[in-house]
Amino acid sequence: MRLLLVEDNRQLSDWIAKTLRSDKYTVDCVYSGDDADHVLRTEEYALVILDLALPKLGGLEILRKLRARRSAVPVIILTANDSLDARVAGLNSGADDYLAKPFEMTELEARIRAHLRRANTHQQVVVQCGALAFDSNSRQFTLAGEPLALTAREHAVLETLILRAGSTVSKATLTTTVFGFDDEANPNAIEIYVHRVRKKLAGSDIAIVTLRGLGYVLSEEHPNGD
């Protein structure tokens, strides 16, 4: 899952991003309102964490512009302004959630997970495909009940596929999910990560099927071939 963090306090931004990356999220960080508005026009994100007091363009204006473009990406406002008027203004401008500073990181993480579940229409905590399971709370995969060791990018590939199990996921979609805008991504790199994940699923009832020219499908294999 690729997240955008808009926070002008560099120390706070680095701490939040480091924690979320340890949970195997891909995190892009921007530090001003105009940069946030630009990347939201050009990049795709699963969720946005947005400060309100930003240089050059305020958070509420960014949010209004985002919703005016009919973007439905979940937005969590993260701000020091905890007044009732500020909360109402944020929610009325299109925010999905509002968290005041100082905050507990565990609460922010829980809110992120909840909004991602809703956005992906997976209300259940554990998403299952055959012997493969993904626990959205622990952010861990298991295969036949055993923990599945994955690198951060392998995790991003498999998470994207299991949340769309049975449906085709294009290489472009995987690329935008796995790599942030500061990463140097070779166009063929996704094939390498898909190959590595396939090896880790080998011998199970789960397969990543390549549809040439279209993308990849995560599907459950049946012994009789159906």
N, C-alpha and C positions, 0 to 999 in steps of 0.2 A: 504494500500500500504506500502510495506517495502522498506526503503531506506538505503543505506550505505553512511555514511559521513566519508571521509578520510581527516583528518585535524590535524596537530600536535600541533597547538595552542589550549591548553585545554580550555581556557576561551572562545575563539571564537567558538570552537566546541560545548561547553555546551550551548552557546546562540543560535546557529543555531538549534541544536537538540531540545532545549526547545520550540522554536518557531514552528518548524515543528510538534512536538508532540502535540502542542495545536491545530494544524490543523488536528489532528487525523491520522497522518502518524506514522507508526512504524519505528523507527530510530535506527540503529546500528552505533556506533562510534568506529573507530580505529585511532591510532595516529602514526603509522609507516608504511613504505612501505611494509615491509615483512609481517606484520600482514594483511594489505589490500590484498596482493596477495594471502595469505592463505585463507581468508574468501571468496574471490571471486571464489576460486576453490571449496569451500565446501558448500557455501550457495547460495540461490537464491534471487535476488533483482529486484525491478521494475525500479530502477534508482540509479546511483552512482554520488555523488558529490566528486570531487577529487582535492586535492591540488597537486601542482607539486613539491615543495621543501619539501621533506619528508626525515626523517632519514632512513638509511639502504637500501632503494630502492626508486628511484625517480618516480614521478607520470607518466612520459612519458613511462618508462619501464613497469610499472604496466599496463598501457593502451595497450602497444604493446603486452604484454603477454596475456591480456584479449582478444584482437581481434584475436590473433593467435589461441586461443581456439575456435574461431568462435562464441563467445558470442556477441549477438546483444543488450545487455542491454544499455540503454541510459546513456551517461556519460557527466556530466557538469564539466568542469575544473573551479576551483575557485582558483585564484592565484594572488599574488602581481605583477607578471611579466606581464606587459601589452604591451610589445614591439611587433612590427609586426612579427618579426621572431619567437617569442614565441607562438603567436597566430597561425601562419601558422604551426609550428611544432606540436602543440597540435591537430589541426584539421586534419593534415595529418597522425597523429598517430592513429586516430580513434575516437576522441572526437566528440560529437554531438553539443556542445556549449562551450563557453568560456566567463567567467565573471571575471573581474579584481577587486581586492580589492583596496580601500574600495568600498563597494557595498551597495545598498539598499535591505533590506530583501524582500520587496514587489516585487522587480524585480526578485530575485532568486525564490521566490514562483511562480511567473507567468511563468517563464521559466520551472520550474519543472512541472507545470500543463500542459503546452503546449507539452512537450516531453512525458508525460504519456498518453495524449490523442492520440498522434501519435502512440506510442508503442502499445496501446490497440485498434487501428483502430477505435476509436471513435473521429472523428474530431469535432462533435458537442459538445458544452459546456454542454448542459443538456442531460443526458442519461435517457430514459424513459422506464418503463415496467409497463403497465397498469396504475394504479393510483399512482405508485411509481416513483419518479423522483429524480435524483442525479445531482446537479449543481456542476460541477468540479471546477468552480471558487470560489464559496463560501464554497465548501466542505460540503454542507448541503443536507440532504435528506428531501423531503416532501412527504406526503401521502395524496392523495386527496386534494392537495393544502395547507395542514397544516404541519408545521415543525414536524419532527419526531425526538424525543429525543433518542439519543443513546450514550452509553459509547464508549470509544475509541476502545475497542475490538469488540463490537457489530458493530460499524461503519466499522471496517476493514473487518469483515465477510460479511456484506451486500454490501460493495463496490466491493469486489471480485466477489460476486455472480451477481450483476447487470451488471458488465462489461462483464460477460460471460452468460448473461441471455439466457435461453433455452439450455445451454450446461452443461454437467456434470462437477462439480468441486470436485476433490477428497478431502478427509479429510487432506491428507498430504499437498496439495496445500494451503488449508485454514490455516493449522498450521504454515507453513513457512511465510504466509502473516501476520498473527496476532501476532506472538511471535518473539521477537528479540532473539539473542543468549545469552543474559544475563537473560532472563526470564526462570523461572522454569515452564515448560508447561507439565501438565499431559496429556497423550495421549487422554483422554476422555474429556478434557476441551472444545474442539471445539463443542462437542455435547451440552454442557451447553450453550455456546454462541448462537448456532443455535436455541436452544429451546427458549432462551430469545428474540431473534429477531422474531421468529415465533409469540410469544405472542403479540409483538408490531405491527405485520402485521395482526393480527386476525380481521376478519370482513371486510377485504378489498378483492380486486380481485387478490391479489398476494399471492402466496404460495411458501414455500421452501419444495420441494419434496425430500424425502430420497430414494436413490437407493441403497439398501443394498449391501454392498461390493464394491460399486463404488464411492459414494459420494452424492452430493446434486445438485439440479437444482432449480433455481429461475424461476418461470413461472407464466403466467397470467391465472387465472381461468375464464372460461366462464360459464354463467348461464345455458346453455343447456348441459354442461358437455363436449363440444368438446375441 
